[in-house]
């Protein structure tokens, strides 16, 4: 079985919650700090295609140069948007998780539960205290 990969930003609470849920399912994922090791063009295109979402759905606005770069211009092509994400990896929304069951942008974080091959081993609460999985490993 292929390993699980997470494109992770350790400064992001959502990303940290997703990584913790992956580990709560007894998986040891490949963790790619995408700001330090950004995906190349082919990998980014493959991830977007695997998620089945428009390129714009992967763009992050908050805390990025999105506005300064004029990325709200609907005339920009997918190729141009991808070029901006490659030049400024902070524009790539996170976390993106790849498992044998699919690829997904896990926002909100509990979306990762839909693509994990193994069940949760026990209770899980997000960093803010919100219960996501009960003591029996079931989604709340």
ABEGO torsion letter per residue (X at the ends): XBBBBBBBBAABAAAAAAAAAAAAAGBBBBBBBAAABBBBAAAAAAAAAAAGBBAAAABBABGBAAAAAGAABAABBAAAAAAAAAABAAABBOBBBBBAAEBBBBOBAAAAAAABABBBAEBBBBAAGBBABBAAGBBX
